[in-house]
Each structure stands twice: as structure tokens, then as C-alpha cells.
Amino acid sequence: MKNIVITGGGSGVGLAIAEDLVKDNKIILVGRNEKKLALAKRNLGENSSYVAGDLSTVTGRKKVVDFILKNTDQVDVLIHSAGIYPTTSKDNIDNNLLSHYYLTMSLLNVLNDSRVLIVTGNPQAIKVAPICEKQLNDMLRAAWAVTHKTLLMYLLADKLKVTGTTVNSFFPGDVKSDLMAYTKSLTNTSVPVARLLSLDTKFDHVTGQFFDENGFSVDLKSEKYNKNIATSVLSEYITEI
């Protein structure tokens, strides 16, 4: 039985992942909406617990980290499912990049030979979207989110390799969620790839990879995505790297 932390666990993709993992693992759900989290915990049962906190803020992250450290001395899997469809560049940076980075780094003492997974976007979008720092409209903000989450995966994979912890990202497929109008109309509520990447032993030493909804590695151009570019681009937002 593994200890698994799932951000955005109160609804949508995060809850779908939790439902697939809770039967044989201990789950800590993280989210902003306490009512949604309480309902999710009630439905998931005794193998689950939750903490409400806004991961885009320092105080919110501290509350979440304190709860996790109080309840476990080892996080086997950390799944970054939380995210927003941003209306401003600041919201995008705070919620879709910095929250993932700082939560991961705050949990280093309990991430030992663990797995960190970042939920991101459609493989085709990640392949073709330019890495651009201008966020002038919805389309550019969406492109910024998926490309910079991918760069974050490369950055963290390199930083955490000394701990034996792997870092990968994946596309969950088209899943019903409240993220945007389109996803609200979907019927699929299953994310089997998350269980595969969380638990299957064939991924024990796989790191710095992006996977599609079927668990297949997606080949990304190394001249676009690599640890050096990740460090260069993300240093604009994360000063200590």
C-alpha cells in the first residue's frame, strides 16, 4: 500500500485518479474547496484523507505541507493534477507552474525513491505550441501552461535524480471536469494511465518522460525540450534554480 498525494483531488481528473487508486493505497487529497474534498473523502472511504489549501499562495502551501508531513513520513507518489484555465498571466504562473514546483520542493524530505507525476495537456499541443513568454490571450496562455509544465518536468527530473525520485508528465485523456465548458460536457471519468504510471514496476527508473493517455512515451524534440532550456526559461519565474 503506497502513500499517494493528489492535488486537485476534489473533482475532475484528480478525483478520477483517486477513485482508481484508493482501493489499495492511502490517498491524501489536496484542493481549495473543502466541501468538494469532504464529499470526495466520504465517497472514497477510510483509505483517504484531505487538506484544503490554495497551493498558489505561500500560506496555502504551508498548510498543505504541514498536514502531509504530520500524517506521513514517506510520499510514494505525488500527482500534480491541480490546475486552472487561466484568465491572467499571473494566475497561470502561480497555479500552473509555481504551485507544482514549490510543493514538490517542500516535500523533498518525504520523497525518497518516489514518483512525481504532472498532469498536462494534449501531446499534439505540446509538440506544436511554441515556447513563448507572451500571454496576450486565452490561446497563448493555454500554450504557455502546457509547454511550461513540460519544461518543469524536465527541470524537476534533473533536480530530483539524486534522491532516486522520478519525475514524469502525462496527458490524462479527455476527462469530465469543471476546467472549461468543453470538459464539462464530457462523459469519461476514468484515467487509467495514472494508476499505470504510479504503480507499475516497469516505470521504477523511468524519468524525464511525457506519456499519452495510453501510457506510451511521447517523443518530444530534444532541441525544444531539455533540462538546459528548462533551466533557462523557468529561471524567469523560479529565481533559485
ABEGO torsion letter per residue (X at the ends): XBBBBBBGAABEAAAAAAAAAAAABBBBBBBABAAAAAAAAAAAEAABBBBBBBAABAAAAAAAAAAAAAABABBABBBBABBBBBABAAAAAAAAAAAAAAAAAAAAAABBGBBBBBBBBBAAAAAABBBBABBABAAAAAAAAAAAAAAAAAAAAAAAAAAGBBBBBBBAEBBBBAABAAAAABABABBAAAAAAAABAAAAABBGBBBBAAGBBBBBBAAABBAAAAAAAAAAABAAX
